[in-house]
Amino acid sequence: MPLALIISSHVAGSRVGASAQAAALVQFRIDSMIVPTVLYGRHPGWGLPGGAPAPIEVIEGMLDGIEANGLFGQTDVVITGYFASAAQVRAAARTIDAVRASPRETVAGAVARKPTVIIDPTMGDAGKGLYVPAEVAEAIASDLIPRADVVACNAWELQRLTGTDSRDPQAAVRAGRLLNKPTLVSSVHRGSEIGVVYVDRKEAWLAAHAKAERSPSGTGDLLTALYAASILEGQTISYGLARAVGGVAETVTAANIWNAPELPIVAMAARIKQTSPTVRIERLA
């Protein structure tokens, strides 16, 4: 069974952050180890979240315990998300280096798969601006983005990282290539559609669908998890993107139909593993 290490928020009463990603990954038979950066009762968008950031010594102690059991060498994907302090970011950077340096056993004579590192630079959004301390955003840009195999950000975050507008598909392609990393860019708008752009040095794709009337928090976290699953399965970029965006779109649609305040990830277990007829995939120049 593939193994994910998720370093991000744990929010007990909201389907966001690491717990939401673990709930999605388990549908693909991917096990997860969660190291929480905060322990909250609910998403801050609802009001005071309750709980508190995880102390850095707790995070480092958890990571030490995982490493002591030899699990860094079994980790197939590392996903990072929300951080409450720059010290947490630096701990995550050291962990990525340790995971990559850990010895890996060969299976039936085959070389073990190298771990994939997906960095979600969770720092802000359009209309909200920066919602983490400036030093956290700076640490993410300096310590985590260079270590990424894939960057999974929203259009506002990409603009902050590159200083270049990225709100429409072609702008997102130009900005994404400035990172010099395979990049997923969510919240890209074109007319009445919203979508996600994938861009690397050689190719670019857009998966788009009609804008929803309402979208609960956590769609970016869900998108990252679903795309991570496609990487571990060895899917093509276009199919993996279409399936990930389709899973998010179907979950948001269900939330609106059911008037659900949170993303119904578990209830949508079968749908998040399939493409959606509401999503169209387009290759970009």
C-alpha positions in Angstrom: 0.0 0.0 0.0 1.4 3.4 -0.9 2.2 5.7 2.0 1.7 9.5 2.2 3.3 11.8 4.8 1.0 14.9 5.2 2.3 17.9 7.1 -0.6 20.3 7.4 -3.5 21.4 9.6 -5.8 19.0 11.5 -9.3 20.5 11.8 -11.6 18.2 13.7 -15.0 19.6 12.6 -14.2 20.8 9.0 -13.2 18.8 5.9 -10.0 20.7 5.2 -6.3 20.2 5.6 -4.6 16.9 6.3 -7.6 15.0 7.6 -9.6 15.8 4.4 -6.6 14.7 2.3 -6.3 11.5 4.2 -10.0 10.8 3.8 -9.6 11.2 0.0 -6.4 9.2 -0.3 -7.8 6.2 1.5 -10.3 5.7 -1.3 -7.3 5.0 -3.6 -5.8 2.5 -1.0 -3.1 5.1 0.0 -2.3 5.1 3.7 -1.5 8.4 5.4 0.7 9.6 8.3 -0.5 13.0 9.5 1.7 15.5 11.3 -0.5 18.4 12.3 0.7 21.9 12.2 -2.4 23.2 14.1 -5.1 21.4 16.1 -8.3 23.3 15.5 -12.0 22.5 16.2 -13.3 24.1 13.0 -12.1 26.1 10.0 -11.3 29.7 10.9 -13.8 30.8 8.2 -16.5 29.8 10.6 -15.1 32.0 13.4 -12.7 31.4 16.3 -11.5 27.8 15.5 -10.7 26.6 19.0 -7.5 24.8 19.6 -4.0 26.0 18.9 -0.9 25.7 16.7 1.1 22.6 17.4 4.3 23.4 19.3 7.4 22.9 17.1 8.9 20.4 19.6 5.7 18.3 19.2 6.0 18.4 15.4 9.7 17.5 15.5 9.1 14.8 18.0 6.4 13.2 15.8 8.7 13.3 12.8 11.5 11.8 14.8 9.2 8.9 15.8 8.1 8.3 12.2 11.7 8.3 11.1 12.8 6.0 14.0 10.3 3.3 12.7 11.9 3.4 9.3 8.9 5.0 7.6 10.7 7.8 5.8 12.2 5.1 3.6 8.6 3.8 2.8 7.1 7.2 2.1 5.9 7.5 -1.5 4.5 11.1 -1.4 5.0 14.0 0.9 2.3 16.7 1.0 2.7 20.0 2.8 0.0 22.5 3.4 -0.8 25.0 6.1 1.9 26.2 8.5 1.5 28.4 11.6 5.2 29.4 12.0 8.4 29.6 10.0 10.0 27.1 12.4 7.3 24.5 11.2 8.2 25.2 7.6 11.9 24.7 8.3 11.1 21.4 10.1 9.1 20.3 7.0 12.1 21.2 4.7 14.5 19.1 6.8 12.0 16.2 6.7 11.7 16.3 2.9 15.5 16.1 2.7 15.5 13.2 5.2 12.8 11.3 3.3 14.7 11.7 0.0 18.0 10.5 1.7 16.4 7.5 3.4 17.5 4.1 2.0 14.7 2.3 0.0 14.4 -1.4 -0.3 14.1 -3.0 -3.7 11.0 -5.2 -4.4 11.5 -8.3 -6.6 14.7 -6.8 -7.9 13.0 -3.5 -9.0 14.3 -0.2 -7.8 12.0 1.3 -5.3 10.0 4.4 -6.4 11.5 7.8 -5.4 9.2 9.9 -3.2 7.2 12.7 -4.8 7.0 16.0 -2.9 3.9 18.1 -3.4 4.1 21.6 -1.9 0.8 23.5 -1.5 2.0 27.0 -0.6 -1.0 27.7 1.6 -0.7 31.4 2.4 -3.7 33.4 1.0 -6.4 33.8 -1.6 -8.1 36.3 -3.7 -10.3 38.7 -1.7 -8.7 37.6 1.5 -5.0 38.4 0.9 -2.3 36.9 3.0 -3.7 34.9 5.9 -0.5 33.5 7.3 2.3 35.6 8.9 4.6 37.1 6.4 7.5 35.2 7.7 5.6 31.9 7.0 5.0 32.9 3.4 8.6 33.9 3.0 9.8 30.6 4.5 7.5 28.6 2.2 8.9 30.4 -0.9 12.5 30.0 0.2 12.6 26.6 1.8 9.8 24.5 0.3 9.2 25.7 -3.3 12.8 24.8 -4.3 12.3 21.3 -2.8 9.0 20.6 -4.7 8.4 18.1 -7.4 5.0 19.6 -7.9 3.6 22.9 -6.7 -0.1 23.0 -6.0 -1.3 26.6 -5.5 -4.2 28.9 -6.3 -3.9 31.7 -8.7 -3.4 34.3 -6.0 -0.6 32.3 -4.4 1.1 31.8 -7.8 1.0 35.6 -8.4 2.5 36.2 -5.0 5.3 33.7 -5.6 6.1 35.0 -9.1 4.9 38.6 -9.1 3.0 37.8 -12.3 -0.7 37.9 -12.9 -2.2 34.3 -13.2 -5.9 34.7 -13.1 -6.7 33.4 -16.6 -5.4 30.2 -18.3 -2.7 31.7 -20.5 -1.4 34.0 -17.7 -1.3 31.0 -15.3 0.8 29.1 -17.9 3.3 32.0 -18.1 3.5 32.5 -14.4 3.7 28.7 -13.7 6.7 28.4 -15.9 8.5 31.0 -13.9 8.6 28.6 -11.0 10.4 26.0 -13.2 8.4 23.3 -11.5 5.4 21.2 -12.6 2.6 23.4 -11.2 -1.1 23.0 -10.6 -2.9 26.4 -10.5 -6.5 26.4 -9.1 -9.1 29.2 -9.2 -8.3 30.1 -12.7 -11.2 31.9 -14.4 -12.3 32.2 -18.0 -15.8 33.6 -18.6 -18.4 31.6 -16.8 -15.9 28.8 -16.1 -13.5 28.1 -13.3 -10.7 25.5 -13.6 -7.2 24.2 -12.8 -4.2 24.7 -15.0 -1.3 22.2 -15.1 1.9 23.5 -16.5 5.5 22.3 -16.9 8.3 23.1 -19.3 6.8 21.1 -22.1 3.1 21.1 -21.9 0.1 22.8 -20.3 -3.5 21.7 -19.7 -6.7 23.3 -18.5 -9.5 21.3 -16.8 -12.6 23.6 -16.4 -16.2 23.5 -15.5 -19.1 25.9 -14.8 -18.7 28.0 -11.6 -20.6 26.7 -8.6 -23.0 28.9 -6.7 -21.1 28.1 -3.5 -18.0 26.2 -2.6 -17.1 25.0 0.9 -13.6 25.4 2.2 -11.1 22.6 1.4 -11.3 22.3 -2.3 -7.6 23.0 -2.8 -6.7 20.4 -0.2 -8.9 17.9 -2.0 -7.5 18.7 -5.4 -4.0 18.2 -4.2 -4.8 14.8 -2.7 -6.6 13.6 -5.8 -3.8 14.7 -8.1 -1.3 13.0 -5.7 -3.2 9.8 -6.1 -3.0 10.0 -9.9 0.8 10.4 -9.7 1.1 7.3 -7.5 -1.1 5.4 -9.9 1.1 6.4 -12.9 -1.7 8.2 -14.7 -1.1 10.5 -17.6 -1.0 14.2 -16.8 -4.2 15.0 -18.7 -6.2 12.1 -17.2 -4.9 12.8 -13.7 -5.8 16.4 -13.9 -9.3 15.7 -15.4 -10.1 13.1 -12.7 -8.8 15.3 -9.9 -10.8 18.4 -11.0 -13.8 16.1 -11.7 -13.7 14.7 -8.2 -13.6 18.2 -6.7 -16.4 19.4 -9.0 -18.7 16.5 -8.1 -18.0 16.9 -4.4 -18.9 20.7 -4.5 -22.0 19.9 -6.5 -23.1 17.4 -3.9 -22.4 19.9 -1.1 -24.7 22.4 -2.9 -27.5 19.8 -3.6 -27.4 18.5 0.0 -26.9 22.0 1.5 -23.8 20.6 3.3 -21.6 23.1 5.1 -18.5 21.0 4.6 -17.2 19.0 1.7 -18.8 15.5 1.8 -15.6 13.7 0.8 -16.4 10.3 2.4 -20.0 10.3 1.0 -18.5 10.9 -2.4 -16.0 8.1 -2.2 -17.0 6.5 -5.5 -17.3 9.7 -7.4 -13.9 11.2 -6.5 -12.3 8.2 -8.2 -13.8 9.0 -11.6 -13.8 11.7 -14.2 -16.8 13.9 -14.5 -18.9 14.8 -17.6 -19.1 18.3 -16.3 -15.4 18.9 -16.7 -13.7 19.5 -20.0 -10.0 19.1 -20.6 -8.1 21.3 -23.0 -4.5 21.4 -24.1 -3.1 24.9 -23.9 -0.4 26.3 -26.2 
